Amino acid sequence: MAASIPHHPDHERLLRRGVALEVTTLAWNVAGVVVLAFLALSARSVALLGFGLDSLIEIGASTVVLWELRKVQGDRERRALALIAASFAAISLYLAVQSTADLVAGSHPHHSPGGIAWTGATAVAMFVLASAKGRVGRATGRDVLVHEGRVTFVDGLLAVAILVGLSLNALAGWWWADPASTYVIVGYGVRECLSITTTLRHP
C-alpha cells in the first residue's frame, strides 16, 4: 500500500468523482434492499435474499469509503480495508450456509420476473461502477477505493449468478439453480478477503 498519494494533475477532480461513484453505488443499493426484500419474500428465493444482504454489505462498504475519502491517514485506511475484508467474509459465509441449507431442505422458490429484471439491471450498473472506481482509485493512490471497487464487482458478479439461477428456474423449472447460483460468489469473496488481509499484513 502506497505511503503517500501520487501527484496527479486532476487529483481533486478525481477525488470528487470517486465520491460521486460511491454515492451512486450507495443510492442504488439502498433502493435495492427495499426492492429485493419484497421480491425475495414474494418468490421465497434464497438467492434474492442473499443478494439483498449483499446490498446491505455494499452499503456499509460505500459508507466506509466515503468516510475514508474525507481525509488521508494510514490508520484510517487500514481500518477501512479491514472492514471491507470483513464484508467479503460475511457475504461468503452467509451465502455458503444459507444456500446449502436450502438445497438440503429442497426449498422450491417461485418464479420471479421482477427479480430477473432487477438483477440484470444491477449487473450492468455494478460492472460500470466497479471499473470506474478501479481507475479512479489507481489514479489517486487510494487503495480503499480500488478494493471497494472489487466489492462492487462482486456485487455485479453475484447479480449475474442470481440472474442465471432465476432464469433457469423460470425457463426450465430447475428449482435448485436458485440456491446453487450463489456458490459462484463464495470462492471469489474468500479470495478477495485473503487478498486484502495480505495487503494489510504487508503494506
Number of C-alpha atoms within 10 A of each C-alpha: 14 10 9 12 14 13 10 12 8 10 16 11 12 17 18 13 15 25 20 14 22 27 17 15 22 21 13 17 25 16 11 21 20 12 16 25 17 17 20 21 14 13 19 17 26 25 32 31 21 25 25 23 20 28 25 19 21 27 20 17 30 27 16 22 24 21 14 20 18 10 10 12 12 13 9 16 23 21 15 24 26 17 17 28 25 17 22 27 18 19 24 24 14 16 26 20 11 17 22 16 14 19 16 10 9 12 17 20 25 18 21 20 13 14 24 21 11 18 25 18 15 22 23 14 18 24 19 15 21 25 16 16 28 21 16 22 21 15 18 21 20 25 21 29 32 22 25 26 27 23 26 28 22 25 27 24 21 26 29 22 24 31 25 18 22 31 20 18 20 19 9 10 15 15 21 20 23 30 28 20 23 28 19 17 22 20 12 16 22 17 16 19 23 15 13 22 17 11 14 16 8 8 9
